[in-house]
Amino acid sequence: MQQLDNEQLIQTAQQFGTPLYIYHSEKITEQHQKLKAAFYKPNTKIFFACKALTNISILTHIKNIGCNIDCSSINEVKLAIHVGFSTKNILYTSNGIAFKEIEEAKKLGVNITIDSLSNLAKFGEKFGNTYPLSLRIRPNIMGGGNLQISTGHDESKFGIPVTQLDQILQTVQQHNINVEGLHIHTGSDIDDIEVFIKGIEVLFEILHHFPNLKFIDLGSGFKVKYKATDKGTDINLLAQKIYEDFENHPAAKDLEIWFEPGKFLVSESGYFITQVNVIKHNEEATFIGIDSGFNHLIRPMFYGSYHTIKNISNPLGEAKEYAVVGNLCETDTFAWQRKIEETKEGDYLCFYNAGAYGFEMSSNFNSRFKPAEVLFKNNEPYLIRKRDEFEDLLHKQIMI
């Protein structure tokens, strides 16, 4: 497994300052190779769900290793084009957006997925069968690590409910819309491969209604292991079962199979390095106060997500129980009652699996600067985003 060592992390933190996001390009490559090895058939395409991490140096690396890209906004589409992705390798998956954004995606010439009856009708009225699209279907299946990251259940905003198939078909037939793909995505952190199989079964039941079908997009949601005891998605077994299902279905055996992994490709490549500001002792807990907060890494407060945290300055120290908290004027807790190597002020703490939805969801809350980002390539660190400066807080503000 590709991994940066403590010395590299500390030296990089000292060079570029903390807090700091560090990514390892070789780990991203390794994860992509794992997917390509599992889903080895030529009819299978991998699209990086770039909402996880959109730094243009990361996107360039993704392109250079031969991966396609999935975008959730028109600006992500423009970033993909900016770094050189061919439009045929860009997938735009809309969600609750204004139709003008779909029009812009069509003008740019990328693959388009539509997830509402309203925008489907607007598309048909304006473009008819002149431009192919795919439909995001909500399968009414619960899947994912928790409700906040489950997207396929019957109360989810995502996709067109499969129960509205008659309305879908009526709109498609009325405007002679060219549906070339069916899309499904049930959530994130899915370790039970039967969730994927159930989703396939839903699509298999309806695919005969779409004679121009060329691909089925199964989204992603592959679970990443955050703890040693976690069970990740067995992608090799999943690939075997998916290939068997497609091969055994006469109408599906010649279809392409698309996936949109985000976290799986970049999460393990990321390290978030912070420095300890203060140690506070009281009757309830010993607090490690670090030079960051949920303005830089919101996942633990937002999702209740878990990140392994280690004191890379004292890796052999005796493990003690701490609460790791941020420096914001808000309740700002990264970990509670967590065993971490004995820690003192000035030490460096590393948050692992920080490559996905870390910097991407950061903010300037409390008027604090966003951190820098560094990419390791061939054991050399390269600055790929400068740390904010005071002028960045003023940028685009207007004093009256």
BATOR-920991 format. One record per atom (N, C-alpha, C): x, y, z. Coordinates in steps of 0.02 Angstrom, whole numbers, padded with zeros to 5 digits, always signed. Example, Ala and Ser with C-alpha at 12.3 -4.5 7.8 and 13.67 -1.06 7.14 Angstrom:
# BATOR-920991
+00660-00284+00390
+00615-00225+00390
+00660-00165+00390
+00642-00112+00354
+00684-00053+00357
+00645+00002+00394
END
This chain:
# BATOR-920991
+00042-00060+00000
+00000+00000+00000
+00044+00063+00000
+00028+00110-00045
+00064+00173-00048
+00048+00215+00013
+00099+00238+00049
+00086+00279+00108
+00145+00324+00122
+00132+00385+00143
+00185+00431+00163
+00202+00419+00236
+00266+00426+00253
+00287+00412+00323
+00285+00475+00365
+00293+00466+00430
+00287+00522+00477
+00338+00577+00462
+00399+00558+00445
+00451+00607+00432
+00432+00651+00372
+00406+00619+00319
+00385+00658+00261
+00329+00706+00279
+00282+00682+00319
+00225+00724+00337
+00247+00784+00379
+00290+00771+00429
+00313+00825+00473
+00355+00876+00434
+00400+00852+00393
+00442+00897+00353
+00400+00941+00307
+00349+00911+00278
+00306+00949+00233
+00265+01000+00271
+00242+00981+00331
+00205+01028+00374
+00250+01086+00395
+00312+01072+00410
+00359+01125+00429
+00375+01170+00370
+00376+01142+00311
+00392+01181+00251
+00334+01227+00231
+00273+01201+00234
+00215+01238+00207
+00168+01264+00261
+00180+01246+00324
+00138+01270+00378
+00077+01227+00389
+00045+01236+00447
-00016+01199+00464
-00072+01249+00477
-00134+01225+00474
-00155+01160+00449
-00139+01151+00375
-00134+01088+00354
-00111+01073+00287
-00142+01009+00261
-00167+01011+00200
-00189+00950+00166
-00133+00925+00121
-00118+00861+00128
-00067+00828+00088
-00100+00769+00052
-00086+00762-00013
-00112+00707-00053
-00054+00669-00085
-00066+00605-00096
-00015+00560-00122
-00038+00534-00190
-00007+00558-00243
-00030+00540-00310
-00026+00466-00324
+00027+00434-00300
+00035+00362-00312
-00020+00321-00280
-00047+00345-00224
-00103+00310-00192
-00166+00315-00234
-00177+00373-00264
-00234+00380-00309
-00227+00332-00367
-00168+00329-00395
-00155+00282-00450
-00168+00210-00429
-00145+00193-00369
-00155+00125-00344
-00228+00108-00337
-00268+00155-00312
-00340+00142-00304
-00374+00134-00372
-00353+00174-00420
-00381+00167-00487
-00363+00100-00517
-00302+00078-00506
-00281+00012-00532
-00320-00045-00500
-00337-00037-00436
-00378-00088-00403
-00446-00094-00437
-00476-00036-00453
-00541-00038-00487
-00535-00068-00556
-00483-00049-00593
-00475-00075-00661
-00461-00150-00661
-00427-00173-00609
-00413-00245-00604
-00477-00284-00588
-00519-00256-00545
-00581-00290-00527
-00631-00287-00585
-00642-00226-00610
-00689-00216-00665
-00650-00214-00730
-00627-00272-00750
-00576-00278-00803
-00604-00280-00873
-00668-00290-00880
-00695-00299-00947
-00697-00232-00984
-00686-00235-01050
-00682-00172-01089
-00747-00133-01092
-00803-00164-01073
-00867-00127-01074
-00878-00087-01010
-00828-00084-00966
-00835-00050-00902
-00796+00016-00901
-00829+00070-00880
-00797+00136-00877
-00799+00163-00806
-00744+00195-00786
-00739+00225-00719
-00737+00301-00727
-00782+00335-00691
-00784+00408-00690
-00771+00432-00619
-00720+00473-00610
-00705+00500-00544
-00757+00552-00525
-00793+00541-00470
-00842+00590-00445
-00804+00647-00412
-00792+00699-00452
-00743+00750-00431
-00768+00795-00376
-00833+00791-00356
-00856+00830-00299
-00815+00813-00237
-00782+00755-00236
-00741+00735-00179
-00679+00779-00172
-00651+00800-00230
-00588+00838-00228
-00576+00868-00297
-00581+00935-00303
-00578+00965-00370
-00515+01006-00384
-00465+01001-00341
-00403+01037-00357
-00380+01018-00427
-00362+01067-00467
-00347+01053-00538
-00286+01009-00547
-00240+01009-00499
-00183+00963-00505
-00204+00891-00493
-00253+00881-00448
-00281+00815-00437
-00319+00793-00500
-00360+00837-00527
-00398+00820-00587
-00352+00803-00645
-00297+00839-00651
-00248+00824-00703
-00218+00755-00694
-00202+00738-00632
-00176+00670-00619
-00227+00617-00636
-00290+00629-00617
-00344+00583-00632
-00349+00572-00708
-00345+00626-00745
-00347+00621-00819
-00287+00581-00845
-00228+00596-00818
-00167+00564-00843
-00164+00489-00831
-00199+00465-00780
-00199+00392-00767
-00254+00357-00806
-00290+00395-00847
-00338+00363-00892
-00408+00356-00864
-00424+00394-00812
-00490+00391-00782
-00534+00446-00812
-00599+00432-00818
-00648+00482-00840
-00670+00522-00779
-00717+00570-00789
-00736+00614-00734
-00811+00625-00732
-00839+00623-00672
-00910+00636-00660
-00916+00703-00623
-00961+00746-00648
-00968+00813-00620
-01039+00824-00595
-01045+00861-00540
-01110+00875-00509
-01134+00946-00520
-01093+00987-00553
-01113+01056-00568
-01081+01075-00634
-01107+01129-00663
-01080+01152-00726
-01009+01178-00717
-00994+01205-00657
-00926+01230-00646
-00876+01172-00640
-00897+01116-00612
-00853+01057-00613
-00841+01034-00685
-00892+01038-00727
-00883+01022-00798
-00830+01067-00828
-00835+01131-00813
-00787+01179-00842
-00716+01167-00815
-00710+01147-00751
-00644+01130-00725
-00616+01070-00762
-00658+01019-00776
-00635+00960-00811
-00611+00978-00881
-00648+01020-00915
-00627+01042-00982
-00563+01083-00977
-00558+01125-00925
-00499+01167-00915
-00435+01126-00910
-00438+01068-00876
-00377+01028-00868
-00367+00979-00925
-00413+00978-00974
-00400+00939-01035
-00439+00876-01045
-00490+00863-01003
-00532+00804-01015
-00570+00813-01081
-00574+00760-01120
-00616+00760-01179
-00689+00761-01157
-00732+00797-01192
-00802+00801-01172
-00836+00733-01172
-00813+00687-01214
-00844+00620-01214
-00828+00582-01150
-00777+00604-01113
-00757+00571-01050
-00783+00608-00989
-00828+00657-01000
-00856+00696-00945
-00929+00679-00938
-00949+00661-00878
-01019+00646-00862
-01045+00700-00815
-01101+00730-00834
-01132+00781-00793
-01197+00754-00764
-01199+00745-00698
-01257+00717-00664
-01292+00772-00626
-01348+00796-00653
-01382+00852-00623
-01424+00831-00563
-01437+00879-00519
-01479+00866-00460
-01513+00930-00439
-01577+00936-00453
-01617+00993-00430
-01593+01059-00456
-01566+01061-00517
-01535+01122-00542
-01581+01157-00593
-01567+01220-00607
-01604+01257-00657
-01589+01228-00726
-01640+01228-00770
-01632+01198-00836
-01577+01231-00876
-01564+01295-00863
-01512+01330-00901
-01443+01297-00892
-01433+01264-00835
-01369+01229-00824
-01365+01168-00868
-01420+01134-00877
-01422+01076-00922
-01411+01099-00994
-01440+01156-01011
-01430+01184-01078
-01356+01198-01090
-01323+01225-01040
-01252+01241-01046
-01210+01177-01053
-01228+01126-01016
-01193+01062-01022
-01202+01033-01091
-01262+01038-01118
-01275+01014-01186
-01233+01053-01237
-01229+01118-01228
-01189+01160-01273
-01115+01140-01271
-01091+01121-01212
-01021+01100-01204
-01008+01031-01233
-01062+00991-01242
-01055+00926-01275
-01037+00868-01230
-01055+00871-01165
-01037+00817-01119
-01096+00769-01111
-01083+00712-01080
-01136+00664-01064
-01180+00693-01009
-01246+00689-01017
-01293+00720-00971
-01339+00668-00939
-01345+00673-00873
-01395+00633-00836
-01446+00681-00806
-01510+00666-00816
-01564+00707-00790
-01600+00669-00734
-01617+00707-00680
-01645+00672-00621
-01713+00698-00600
-01749+00733-00645
-01817+00756-00627
-01862+00753-00688
-01926+00740-00677
-01975+00740-00731
-01981+00810-00762
-01975+00861-00721
-01981+00929-00745
-01927+00945-00797
-01863+00931-00779
-01809+00946-00826
-01809+00898-00885
-01834+00838-00875
-01840+00791-00931
-01889+00819-00983
-01946+00846-00960
-01994+00874-01007
-01966+00936-01042
-01931+00979-01005
-01901+01038-01035
-01849+01018-01088
-01810+00967-01072
-01760+00944-01119
-01793+00918-01183
-01846+00878-01174
-01881+00851-01231
-01912+00904-01275
-01943+00954-01243
-01975+01008-01280
-01925+01047-01322
-01864+01056-01295
-01815+01098-01330
-01772+01059-01379
-01754+00997-01360
-01704+00960-01400
-01730+00896-01432
-01788+00872-01411
-01816+00811-01440
-01767+00754-01436
-01754+00722-01494
-01708+00665-01496
-01640+00684-01525
-01624+00749-01525
-01562+00772-01557
-01500+00763-01513
-01510+00748-01449
-01453+00741-01403
-01469+00687-01353
-01425+00637-01346
-01439+00581-01300
-01431+00601-01227
-01465+00565-01183
-01457+00578-01112
-01467+00513-01074
-01453+00516-01009
-01469+00460-00965
-01516+00485-00910
-01551+00439-00879
-01600+00456-00828
-01577+00428-00761
-01578+00470-00710
-01563+00447-00643
-01628+00422-00610
-01629+00358-00595
-01687+00326-00565
-01676+00317-00490
-01727+00335-00451
-01723+00322-00379
-01755+00254-00366
-01715+00205-00342
-01740+00136-00336
-01782+00122-00274
-01785+00171-00228
-01820+00161-00164
-01788+00104-00124
-01721+00107-00121
-01681+00059-00083
-01639+00098-00033
-01638+00075+00029
-01596+00106+00080
-01526+00077+00076
-01477+00120+00069
-01408+00097+00067
-01361+00153+00087
-01306+00136+00120
-01258+00187+00140
-01246+00186+00215
-01194+00224+00236
-01173+00221+00305
-01222+00252+00354
-01258+00304+00334
-01310+00333+00376
-01359+00372+00332
-01412+00399+00362
-01465+00430+00323
-01440+00490+00284
-01390+00526+00311
-01366+00586+00278
-01329+00570+00213
-01303+00510+00206
-01267+00492+00145
-01301+00435+00107
-01365+00426+00121
-01406+00377+00084
-01448+00416+00034
-01446+00395-00029
-01476+00436-00082
-01528+00398-00124
-01540+00334-00108
-01585+00295-00150
-01650+00275-00117
-01661+00298-00054
-01721+00276-00017
-01782+00317-00038
-01841+00298-00012
-01903+00326-00037
-01918+00397-00012
-01873+00425+00029
-01881+00495+00050
-01824+00539+00024
-01784+00511-00020
-01726+00547-00046
-01746+00595-00102
-01711+00651-00106
-01725+00700-00159
-01695+00679-00226
-01652+00628-00226
-01613+00612-00286
-01652+00568-00334
-01647+00583-00398
-01674+00540-00449
-01749+00544-00458
-01773+00510-00511
-01845+00504-00524
-01868+00437-00495
-01916+00438-00449
-01937+00374-00419
-01958+00323-00471
-01937+00261-00462
-01954+00209-00509
-02029+00199-00513
-02064+00219-00460
-02137+00214-00460
-02169+00262-00509
-02130+00310-00536
-02156+00357-00585
-02135+00337-00656
-02124+00274-00666
-02102+00250-00732
-02151+00269-00787
-02216+00264-00773
-02266+00281-00825
-02258+00353-00847
-02246+00398-00800
-02236+00468-00818
-02172+00479-00857
-02120+00442-00838
-02057+00446-00875
-02069+00425-00948
-02100+00368-00957
-02111+00342-01024
-02156+00388-01065
-02206+00416-01034
-02250+00462-01070
-02211+00522-01096
-02167+00550-01053
-02127+00608-01074
-02077+00589-01128
-02045+00532-01121
-01996+00509-01170
-02030+00498-01238
-02088+00467-01238
-02123+00453-01300
-02151+00516-01331
-02177+00560-01290
-02207+00622-01316
-02156+00664-01355
-02094+00665-01330
-02042+00707-01361
-01990+00667-01400
-02001+00601-01404
-01953+00557-01440
-01882+00566-01413
-01875+00567-01347
-01811+00578-01315
-01766+00517-01322
-01704+00528-01337
-01656+00474-01347
-01622+00456-01281
-01649+00407-01246
-01621+00385-01181
-01570+00330-01194
-01507+00346-01182
-01453+00298-01194
-01426+00267-01130
-01446+00295-01072
-01420+00268-01009
-01470+00271-00953
-01464+00224-00907
-01502+00225-00844
-01453+00229-00787
-01465+00273-00741
-01419+00287-00686
-01452+00272-00620
-01411+00246-00573
-01436+00232-00506
-01378+00243-00457
-01394+00271-00399
-01344+00279-00346
-01380+00279-00280
-01364+00232-00237
-01403+00223-00176
-01371+00254-00114
-01307+00277-00118
-01278+00309-00060
-01203+00297-00056
-01174+00317+00000
-01102+00309+00011
-01089+00260+00068
-01028+00235+00071
-01006+00188+00124
-01047+00124+00123
-01058+00096+00065
-01096+00034+00059
-01049-00026+00062
-01055-00065+00115
-01012-00124+00121
-01049-00188+00102
-01115-00185+00095
-01155-00243+00077
-01167-00242+00002
-01135-00287-00034
-01139-00286-00107
-01209-00303-00132
-01251-00331-00088
-01319-00346-00109
-01359-00283-00124
-01338-00227-00094
-01371-00163-00110
-01362-00147-00184
-01301-00158-00209
-01289-00147-00281
-01331-00195-00323
-01334-00257-00302
-01371-00307-00341
-01445-00290-00343
-01473-00267-00287
-01543-00247-00287
-01555-00189-00334
-01508-00143-00337
-01514-00087-00383
-01514-00110-00455
-01471-00157-00471
-01468-00185-00538
-01535-00217-00556
-01563-00254-00509
-01627-00287-00521
-01682-00237-00538
-01681-00179-00504
-01730-00127-00519
-01723-00103-00590
-01662-00092-00611
-01650-00067-00679
-01665-00121-00731
-01649-00183-00715
-01662-00238-00763
-01737-00245-00776
-01778-00228-00727
-01850-00234-00735
-01878-00182-00783
-01842-00127-00794
-01870-00074-00836
-01831-00061-00900
-01772-00092-00907
-01730-00073-00964
-01760-00088-01032
-01807-00137-01035
-01838-00154-01099
-01880-00097-01127
-01896-00048-01085
-01935+00010-01108
-01893+00060-01147
-01827+00050-01147
-01782+00099-01177
-01740+00065-01231
-01764+00063-01292
-01732+00024-01346
-01664+00051-01368
-01649+00115-01352
-01585+00143-01373
-01531+00139-01320
-01544+00101-01268
-01499+00098-01210
-01430+00072-01230
-01378+00109-01206
-01309+00089-01219
-01271+00074-01154
-01292+00102-01098
-01255+00090-01036
-01301+00094-00976
-01279+00061-00922
-01309+00068-00856
-01256+00095-00809
-01273+00149-00775
-01227+00183-00729
-01247+00163-00658
-01203+00128-00623
-01217+00103-00556
-01192+00149-00501
-01172+00210-00519
-01149+00257-00469
-01087+00230-00433
-01088+00236-00368
-01033+00207-00328
-01057+00198-00257
-01020+00225-00210
-01036+00213-00139
-00991+00161-00108
-00937+00141-00143
-00891+00091-00115
-00866+00116-00047
-00871+00073+00002
-00850+00093+00070
-00775+00093+00077
-00750+00146+00106
-00680+00152+00123
-00671+00134+00197
-00619+00099+00214
-00607+00080+00283
-00576+00138+00321
-00612+00162+00372
-00586+00216+00414
-00555+00189+00478
-00578+00131+00500
-00550+00098+00559
-00522+00030+00538
-00476+00004+00578
-00448-00062+00563
-00502-00116+00563
-00554-00105+00603
-00607-00155+00609
-00661-00147+00555
-00657-00094+00514
-00707-00083+00463
-00704-00137+00408
-00761-00149+00380
-00766-00193+00322
-00777-00150+00260
-00728-00150+00215
-00736-00112+00153
-00776-00152+00102
-00794-00118+00048
-00829-00152-00007
-00782-00201-00041
-00804-00263-00048
-00764-00314-00084
-00776-00303-00158
-00735-00260-00189
-00747-00242-00258
-00735-00300-00306
-00692-00346-00288
-00680-00404-00332
-00742-00449-00335
-00771-00462-00276
-00831-00503-00274
-00889-00465-00307
-00893-00400-00295
-00945-00360-00326
-00940-00363-00402
-00880-00354-00428
-00871-00357-00500
-00892-00424-00529
-00873-00477-00494
-00892-00545-00516
-00968-00552-00521
-01003-00530-00469
-01076-00537-00468
-01109-00493-00520
-01084-00432-00528
-01113-00387-00578
-01103-00415-00648
-01043-00438-00663
-01031-00467-00730
-01075-00527-00743
-01084-00568-00691
-01128-00627-00699
-01200-00606-00714
-01224-00556-00676
-01293-00533-00686
-01303-00505-00756
-01256-00465-00779
-01262-00436-00846
-01257-00489-00900
-01212-00536-00890
-01202-00589-00940
-01264-00633-00946
-01299-00642-00890
-01357-00687-00889
-01422-00653-00910
-01419-00588-00922
-01479-00551-00943
-01473-00536-01018
-01516-00563-01059
-01509-00555-01132
-01510-00483-01156
-01547-00439-01121
-01552-00370-01143
-01496-00326-01114
-01457-00354-01066
-01406-00314-01033
-01335-00334-01051
-01327-00393-01080
-01260-00421-01089
-01215-00379-01134
-01245-00339-01179
-01205-00298-01224
-01201-00225-01202
-01227-00209-01144
-01225-00140-01119
-01159-00125-01085
-01139-00061-01088
-01082-00039-01049
-01103-00031-00976
-01054-00037-00931
-01066-00029-00859
-01022+00028-00836
-01055+00079-00807
-01018+00138-00784
-01020+00142-00708
-00965+00168-00680
-00961+00181-00608
-00935+00252-00596
-00952+00280-00537
-00932+00349-00521
-00901+00352-00451
-00845+00319-00438
-00814+00322-00372
-00781+00390-00360
-00789+00416-00300
-00755+00477-00281
-00709+00464-00223
-00741+00452-00165
-00703+00439-00104
-00654+00380-00112
-00676+00327-00146
-00634+00268-00154
-00567+00286-00186
-00567+00332-00233
-00506+00349-00269
-00460+00395-00229
-00488+00442-00190
-00444+00493-00161
-00441+00494-00085
-00487+00462-00051
-00489+00468+00022
-00424+00447+00055
-00400+00388+00039
-00341+00362+00072
-00277+00397+00051
-00281+00437-00002
-00222+00475-00024
-00210+00536+00019
-00260+00555+00060
-00257+00620+00094
-00238+00616+00167
-00198+00666+00187
-00176+00674+00257
-00190+00747+00276
-00222+00756+00333
-00233+00824+00357
-00190+00834+00419
-00141+00880+00413
-00092+00889+00466
-00109+00953+00505
-00113+00946+00571
-00127+01003+00615
-00074+01005+00669
-00069+01063+00702
-00022+01069+00757
-00061+01085+00821
-00036+01061+00877
-00070+01068+00941
-00057+01137+00970
-00110+01174+00982
-00104+01240+01013
-00101+01236+01088
-00150+01200+01118
-00155+01197+01191
-00176+01127+01214
-00155+01110+01274
-00181+01052+01310
-00218+01077+01371
-00282+01058+01377
-00323+01081+01434
-00347+01021+01473
-00336+01021+01537
-00357+00967+01581
-00416+00991+01624
-00467+00949+01628
-00519+00961+01679
-00546+00894+01702
-00599+00895+01742
-00624+00833+01771
-00654+00786+01719
-00682+00815+01665
-00717+00775+01616
-00671+00745+01562
-00620+00783+01543
-00579+00761+01487
-00514+00801+01485
-00467+00773+01447
-00407+00811+01428
-00416+00830+01355
-00416+00896+01342
-00429+00921+01275
-00364+00936+01239
-00359+00912+01178
-00307+00934+01132
-00338+00986+01087
-00315+01048+01094
-00340+01102+01052
-00292+01114+00994
-00316+01104+00933
-00273+01108+00874
-00286+01172+00835
-00243+01186+00786
-00246+01248+00748
-00292+01242+00687
-00347+01207+00696
-00396+01200+00643
-00465+01192+00674
-00515+01181+00632
-00583+01171+00657
-00626+01141+00603
-00692+01140+00614
-00735+01111+00563
-00740+01155+00501
-00709+01214+00504
-00704+01255+00443
-00655+01224+00393
-00613+01179+00416
-00566+01145+00371
-00583+01072+00360
-00610+01039+00410
-00631+00969+00404
-00697+00961+00441
-00752+00966+00404
-00818+00968+00434
-00848+00898+00444
-00821+00848+00413
-00853+00782+00411
-00870+00753+00481
-00825+00756+00530
-00844+00728+00595
-00904+00763+00627
-00908+00830+00620
-00965+00866+00649
-01028+00859+00606
-01020+00854+00541
-01076+00854+00495
-01106+00784+00487
-01064+00735+00476
-01087+00667+00463
-01078+00621+00524
-01040+00643+00574
-01020+00596+00626
-00968+00547+00602
-00929+00568+00552
-00880+00523+00522
-00818+00515+00567
-00784+00461+00556
-00726+00443+00596
-00662+00451+00554
-00612+00484+00584
-00545+00486+00554
-00495+00462+00607
-00452+00416+00587
-00397+00397+00631
-00353+00458+00642
-00336+00471+00704
-00293+00528+00721
-00232+00502+00759
-00173+00521+00735
-00111+00499+00768
-00066+00558+00782
-00029+00553+00836
+00023+00602+00852
+00086+00580+00815
+00098+00611+00758
+00156+00589+00718
+00221+00617+00745
+00217+00662+00795
+00278+00687+00828
+00302+00639+00882
+00257+00597+00907
+00273+00551+00961
+00239+00483+00947
+00256+00451+00891
+00219+00391+00870
+00226+00332+00917
+00277+00331+00959
+00287+00275+01005
+00265+00293+01076
+00234+00350+01084
+00212+00371+01150
+00156+00327+01178
+00149+00329+01244
+00096+00291+01276
+00028+00319+01257
-00019+00276+01238
-00085+00299+01218
-00123+00324+01279
-00153+00384+01271
-00194+00412+01324
-00260+00436+01293
-00308+00447+01337
-00375+00466+01312
-00381+00542+01309
-00402+00565+01248
-00409+00637+01237
-00474+00652+01201
-00494+00716+01206
-00543+00745+01160
-00504+00792+01115
-00513+00784+01049
-00478+00827+01001
-00528+00879+00977
-00512+00943+00989
-00560+00997+00974
-00525+01051+00934
-00567+01091+00900
-00542+01144+00857
-00539+01211+00891
-00520+01262+00851
-00508+01329+00878
-00563+01378+00858
-00622+01353+00840
-00677+01396+00821
-00720+01416+00880
-00756+01470+00872
-00805+01491+00923
-00871+01456+00908
-00869+01391+00913
-00926+01345+00904
-00907+01279+00936
-00956+01239+00953
-00940+01170+00972
-00907+01138+00912
-00849+01111+00923
-00804+01097+00867
-00761+01036+00885
-00791+00977+00886
-00758+00918+00912
-00743+00868+00856
-00679+00851+00849
-00658+00801+00800
-00663+00730+00828
-00649+00723+00892
-00650+00656+00923
-00659+00664+00998
-00694+00616+01027
-00707+00617+01099
-00686+00549+01128
-00653+00551+01185
-00630+00489+01218
-00590+00446+01168
-00542+00478+01136
-00502+00444+01084
-00433+00429+01112
-00410+00367+01102
-00343+00347+01122
-00292+00373+01070
-00247+00417+01094
-00196+00447+01051
-00130+00447+01089
-00075+00440+01053
-00010+00440+01085
-00002+00505+01127
+00032+00498+01183
+00039+00555+01229
+00059+00618+01191
+00023+00672+01204
+00029+00732+01163
+00045+00793+01205
+00088+00835+01178
+00104+00899+01210
+00095+00955+01160
+00094+01017+01186
+00086+01074+01142
+00144+01078+01092
+00126+01093+01029
+00176+01097+00976
+00182+01033+00935
+00153+00978+00960
+00155+00916+00921
+00112+00921+00858
+00127+00876+00811
+00088+00873+00750
+00040+00813+00753
-00024+00825+00740
-00073+00772+00735
-00091+00763+00661
-00098+00700+00642
-00118+00684+00573
-00187+00651+00573
-00231+00677+00532
-00296+00647+00519
-00290+00608+00454
-00303+00543+00457
-00295+00501+00398
-00361+00496+00359
-00356+00471+00298
-00414+00465+00253
-00448+00533+00245
-00407+00583+00231
-00433+00652+00227
-00435+00679+00156
-00431+00634+00107
-00427+00658+00038
-00494+00675+00007
-00549+00650+00036
-00615+00661+00006
-00658+00705+00052
-00688+00756+00024
-00734+00800+00060
-00701+00833+00120
-00636+00845+00116
-00601+00881+00168
-00594+00954+00148
-00542+00969+00110
-00535+01037+00085
-00596+01057+00045
-00625+01009+00009
-00680+01024-00036
-00740+01056+00000
-00750+01041+00063
-00806+01067+00101
-00783+01120+00152
-00723+01146+00143
-00696+01194+00191
-00726+01264+00180
-00716+01307+00230
-00744+01374+00227
-00698+01422+00264
-00717+01486+00263
-00680+01537+00300
-00717+01558+00364
-00755+01512+00392
-00792+01527+00453
-00744+01553+00508
-00768+01602+00547
-00728+01638+00595
-00674+01680+00562
-00682+01692+00497
-00632+01730+00458
-00562+01699+00464
-00561+01634+00466
-00496+01599+00466
-00478+01578+00396
-00414+01572+00385
-00389+01558+00318
-00401+01484+00300
-00415+01472+00236
-00414+01404+00212
-00342+01379+00207
-00331+01314+00219
-00262+01289+00219
-00233+01281+00149
-00169+01270+00146
-00136+01254+00083
-00147+01180+00068
-00134+01162+00005
-00137+01093-00018
-00071+01075-00052
-00047+01015-00039
+00016+00990-00066
+00005+00922-00097
+00035+00910-00155
+00030+00845-00188
+00100+00814-00192
+00106+00753-00166
+00168+00715-00173
+00167+00676-00238
+00219+00685-00278
+00229+00646-00339
+00302+00624-00340
+00313+00559-00348
+00381+00532-00349
+00421+00554-00288
+00387+00552-00230
+00418+00570-00166
+00438+00642-00159
+00411+00686-00202
+00425+00757-00197
+00361+00795-00184
+00361+00841-00135
+00300+00880-00121
+00295+00941-00167
+00236+00952-00195
+00223+01009-00238
+00164+01048-00210
+00173+01113-00201
+00118+01156-00179
+00067+01162-00235
+00004+01142-00222
-00048+01146-00273
-00104+01195-00255
-00101+01223-00196
-00145+01279-00178
-00111+01318-00122
-00106+01383-00130
-00077+01425-00079
-00125+01433-00021
-00096+01441+00039
-00137+01457+00097
-00167+01527+00088
-00228+01535+00113
-00259+01602+00111
-00215+01653+00145
-00222+01715+00123
-00193+01772+00157
-00249+01821+00173
-00234+01873+00212
-00286+01918+00234
-00324+01949+00174
-00288+01963+00121
-00319+01993+00062
-00373+01947+00032
-00366+01881+00042
-00416+01834+00016
-00483+01843+00053
-00481+01862+00116
-00543+01874+00153
-00579+01936+00127
-00542+01983+00100
-00571+02045+00075
-00592+02040+00002
-00564+01991-00033
-00576+01985-00105
-00650+01981-00120
-00673+02025-00163
-00742+02030-00187
-00790+02062-00137
-00766+02080-00077
-00808+02118-00032
-00807+02192-00053
-00862+02226-00041
-00867+02297-00060
-00887+02337+00001
-00846+02385+00018
-00861+02429+00075
-00902+02489+00051
-00957+02504+00085
-00999+02561+00067
-01002+02612+00122
END
